[in-house]
Amino acid sequence: MKALILYYSCSGNTRLLAQQAHEALLSRQWNADIFHLRDFNTDRYPHHPDLIVLGVPVQYWDIPNSARHLIENLPPYNGASAFVFSTFGNCVINRVPYLLAKELIGKGCTIVGGAQIVAPHAAKVDGRQRLGDLETAFGKGQPDDDVSMQFTAVIQGIAEKIEMKNIARIELAELKKLHTRGMLASLMEYCTSNRERMWFMPHIDHDAAKCKNCRQCIESCDAGAIGCASEKEIAIDKSRCNKCYRCIDVCPSGALGTNWKQAVFWVRAIRLLARGAETKFVA
Ligand SMILES: Cc1cc2nc3c(=O)[nH]c(=O)nc-3n(C[C@H](O)[C@H](O)[C@H](O)COP(=O)(O)O)c2cc1C
């Protein structure tokens, strides 16, 4: 049996779960391949998998902007089963597994399961530690051993059903059970785009004096928002920036930063809108 595991990840949480799904399938003697969506080249992957596992983090209550077009550009996988999951920082609001499932149904897949999994919130406190590595309310210690075991069991259970040709389709509406709740949050999600929600978060600052022009930030930016202003200076196109803050992580000279106090303030404020933010599975 063949599986294709695709994920998007900025700070590693989603990658870890994708790797876990990979191991779960290998342990059942599946032929399983795993790719970051950024590195997945459809021309070099001519196979037709029996199962697709697709996972992304939640960013601004949504599929990360940079992951969205990579997912849209995936080819059709008619007849393949699909399991979708998202990791999120215990905040609001998560229609992401539902949206992923919708995309894959459009590519001919049958949804056989989904999950939303609490993981450490990636916003940084003073640019160093992640909020979610410090506070339980923002996913510290998650996914714990119980959740990890459950995740592996769900993936293996799905694999077993596919092996037995006993595929149990999940209706798209079932995935709505994974959503966090909250009237105000739902209303805001309905009324705003993720770019509008991004508006509250601070821009990336660039300190030219510290910049060594290594260009790692340019390579790391999936939005193509960072370019060269001159041979020695980078330029950030704010209108294209998705405010995922990955460039700050990869900058070895501390030339990129942001107002983390402002970022953390908004993350805390938004968390007050979340209801029922917890790890959930549908399978
Ligand atoms: C730019 C940004 C936006 C985020 N937006 C949300 C959100 O709307 N709701 C939430 O619960 N967590 C949010 N988070 C937290 C991430 O979803 C969480 O930390 C996720 O597990 C990160 O996955 P990764 O390590 O694979 O990138 C956000 C994180 C970042 C960096």
Ligand as a Chemical Component Dictionary entry (heavy atoms), coordinates in Angstrom:
data_LIG
# 
_chem_comp.id                   LIG 
_chem_comp.type                 NON-POLYMER 
_chem_comp.pdbx_formal_charge   0 
_chem_comp.three_letter_code    LIG 
# 
loop_
_chem_comp_atom.comp_id 
_chem_comp_atom.atom_id 
_chem_comp_atom.alt_atom_id 
_chem_comp_atom.type_symbol 
_chem_comp_atom.charge 
_chem_comp_atom.model_Cartn_x 
_chem_comp_atom.model_Cartn_y 
_chem_comp_atom.model_Cartn_z 
_chem_comp_atom.pdbx_ordinal 
LIG C1  C1  C 0 1.527  33.800 12.388 1  
LIG C2  C2  C 0 0.847  32.833 13.300 2  
LIG C3  C3  C 0 -0.528 32.825 13.404 3  
LIG C4  C4  C 0 -1.179 31.904 14.243 4  
LIG N1  N1  N 0 -2.537 31.909 14.324 5  
LIG C5  C5  C 0 -3.158 31.030 15.172 6  
LIG C6  C6  C 0 -4.587 31.009 15.292 7  
LIG O1  O1  O 0 -5.296 31.738 14.624 8  
LIG N2  N2  N 0 -5.154 30.165 16.189 9  
LIG C7  C7  C 0 -4.387 29.308 16.946 10 
LIG O2  O2  O 0 -4.941 28.569 17.749 11 
LIG N3  N3  N 0 -3.035 29.272 16.814 12 
LIG C8  C8  C 0 -2.403 30.111 15.945 13 
LIG N4  N4  N 0 -1.037 30.091 15.817 14 
LIG C9  C9  C 0 -0.272 29.042 16.512 15 
LIG C10 C10 C 0 0.051  27.891 15.574 16 
LIG O3  O3  O 0 -1.097 27.432 14.910 17 
LIG C11 C11 C 0 0.681  26.721 16.319 18 
LIG O4  O4  O 0 1.749  27.145 17.083 19 
LIG C12 C12 C 0 1.080  25.637 15.316 20 
LIG O5  O5  O 0 1.201  24.415 16.010 21 
LIG C13 C13 C 0 2.396  25.964 14.648 22 
LIG O6  O6  O 0 2.722  24.901 13.788 23 
LIG P1  P1  P 0 4.157  24.753 13.149 24 
LIG O7  O7  O 0 5.147  24.638 14.281 25 
LIG O8  O8  O 0 4.066  23.481 12.372 26 
LIG O9  O9  O 0 4.393  25.924 12.292 27 
LIG C14 C14 C 0 -0.392 30.991 14.983 28 
LIG C15 C15 C 0 1.003  31.008 14.861 29 
LIG C16 C16 C 0 1.616  31.915 14.036 30 
LIG C17 C17 C 0 3.119  31.920 13.918 31 
# 
loop_
_chem_comp_bond.comp_id 
_chem_comp_bond.atom_id_1 
_chem_comp_bond.atom_id_2 
_chem_comp_bond.value_order 
_chem_comp_bond.pdbx_ordinal 
LIG C1  C2  SING 1  
LIG C2  C3  SING 2  
LIG C2  C16 DOUB 3  
LIG C3  C4  DOUB 4  
LIG C4  N1  SING 5  
LIG C4  C14 SING 6  
LIG N1  C5  DOUB 7  
LIG C5  C6  SING 8  
LIG C5  C8  SING 9  
LIG C6  O1  DOUB 10 
LIG C6  N2  SING 11 
LIG N2  C7  SING 12 
LIG C7  O2  DOUB 13 
LIG C7  N3  SING 14 
LIG N3  C8  DOUB 15 
LIG C8  N4  SING 16 
LIG N4  C9  SING 17 
LIG N4  C14 SING 18 
LIG C9  C10 SING 19 
LIG C10 O3  SING 20 
LIG C10 C11 SING 21 
LIG C11 O4  SING 22 
LIG C11 C12 SING 23 
LIG C12 O5  SING 24 
LIG C12 C13 SING 25 
LIG C13 O6  SING 26 
LIG O6  P1  SING 27 
LIG P1  O7  DOUB 28 
LIG P1  O8  SING 29 
LIG P1  O9  SING 30 
LIG C14 C15 DOUB 31 
LIG C15 C16 SING 32 
LIG C16 C17 SING 33 
# 
